């Protein structure tokens, strides 16, 4: 009888261990990857939604420029956070699950630059949008 109890106890402990390890993997690997995908989706949205933000004075209202600038800078920051939240980031980049660190930082830099340029003439916004899209693997940016 004690042999059966030991087997039952080991089965329960094994099940608990698998559950705990699965939850750790979910919390520290899967969730950060999902957060990156959400940020990428937000960037894709911003590439389209704020395409006309910036340009000559009078082209967009001041409150629209302010909103665009703040949102774009926030997205640049969120991208950088993703890099630090995802364990083994470089491995996932090699596997093509996330962009390479350099590409992620370039996209972040161009989002920040676009954020600043919203208040200027907006001469390089379309170039910045294209670079951001290329770095993050976002298609259909016009």
N, C-alpha and C positions, 0 to 999 in steps of 0.2 A: 504494500500500500504506500509506503514512504517513497518508493521509486516513482509511482504515479504522481504523487504530490510534487516531487522534485521536477518532473517533466512539466507539470502544469505551471509551477512557479517560473521555470525557465522560459516557457512559452509566453507567459504574461510579461515577464521582464523583457524578453526579446521584442514583443509587440510594443511595449512602452518605449523602449530604446529606438525602435524604428520610427515611431510616431514623433518622438522628441527630435531626432535627427532630421526628419522630414520638415518639421516646423522651423527648425533652425535654418535649413536650406531655403525654405520658402521665405522666411523673414529677411535673411541677409543676402540672398542672391536673386530670387525670382521677383520679389517686390521692388528692389532697386532697378532691375531691368524693365519692369513694367512702368515705373516712374519715368525712366528715360524715354520710353515709347510715348508716354503722355506728353512729355515736354517736346519731343519731336513733332507730335501732332499739333501742339500749340504753336510751334514755330511755323509749321506748314500753313496753319490758319493765318498767322500774322503776315506771312509772305504775300498772301492774297489780300487780306483785309486792309493792311496798311500800305499797299502798293502805291497809293497816291499821296501818302503822308510825306510832307516835305515839298520842296519846290519853291518857286518865287513867292515873296510875301503876298498874302491875299489869296493864295491858291487853296489853302486849308485854314479853317478857323483855329484860333489860338488854343482853345480847349481840346480840339482834335489832335493838334500837334503835341500838346502836353501828354494826353492819354497815350498816343503812339510812342512817344519817347520813353515814358515810364514803363510801358508794357514791354517794349523791345529790350530795354536795359534789364528788366526783371527776367526775361527769357535768357539773356546772355548769362546772367548769374545762375539760373537754374541749370543750364547746361554744364557749367563748371562744377556745380554740386553733384550732378549725376556721376561725374568722373570719380569723385571721391567716395561716393556711396556704394558703387559697384565693386565688390571684391574681385580680384583678378581681372581688372579692367583690360589690361593689355592682352591677356589671353582671349577674352571675348572679342577684342578688336581683331586679333589674328584670325579668329573663327568667322569674322564678318557680322557678328551680332550687334556690335556697336561700332561707331567710327573710330579710327585711330586717334590717339590723344591729340596729335598735331591738327588733325582735321576738326576735332571738336573745339579746340582752342581757337582755331581760325574762324570757325562759325561764330563762336562767342565774341571774338574781337570785332567781326563785321556787324553783328547785332548791336554791339555797343557803338560802333562807328555810325551805323544807321540811326541809332537813337540820338546821337549828337547832331547828325546831319538833317534831322527833321526840321530844325530851326534855321537851316541855311538854304542854299539854293537847290540842294538835292541833286547835284550833278552826277554823283556816283552811286546813287541809291539802287539803280537797276543792276549795276555791276555787283554791288554788295549782296543784293537779293540772290543773284545767280550763284555767287560764291557760297553763300550760306546753304542754298539748296544742294549744290554739288557736294559740299563737305558732309552734309547729313544724309545724303541719298534721297532727297525729296524730289519727286518728279513733277512735271506739269507746272513749272513756274514761268510765267510770261512777263 
